[in-house]
Amino acid sequence: MIDAALFRQVLGHYPTGVSVITALDENSVPVGMVVGTFTSVSLDPPLVGFLPDKRSSSWPLIEAAGHFCVNVLASDQKSLCAQLAKSGPDKFTGVDFAISQHNLPVLAEALVAIECQLHSVTEAGDHWFVLGAVLGLEAKRDADPMLFHKGRYGGFAEIA
């Protein structure tokens, strides 16, 4: 059997990007969750995926919406990341976003916005594996991506 603390510690050596998954709930109120598990899955058809924790209070609201936006964060958005990672109804207070043509909250300063229709949800241990069919996407600005590595946030450093 693999020790959970060892598993987390060893896999913490692998850096991940940081994204915010957003949607509108049944009352058209923005909801969101920070994830470090976003990935490209397929070019044909265009599919992306992420893995929300089963204990997430935000995921059921996003799932019920049936579509979502993946907002890839930049390394200069640590305070936004912290605000949107917290629990509670006030996490979007003061957050700059626009509602897209697909009726999704798109964060104003995100590097990338990828709008998706919910394609499938598969059980994956203590998480769900969510696949989204891409409806539209855009690179919004050119900046360093936010990375999460060994419990810390940072940016990209090019090797000379």
Secondary structure by P-SEA (a helix, b strand, c coil): cccaaaaaaaaccbbbbbbbbbbbccccbbbbbbbccccccccccbbbbbbbbcccaaaaaaaaacbbbbbbbcccaaaaaaaaacccccccccbbbbbcccbbbbbccccbbbbbccccccccccccbbbbcccccccccbbbbbbbcccbbbbbbbcc
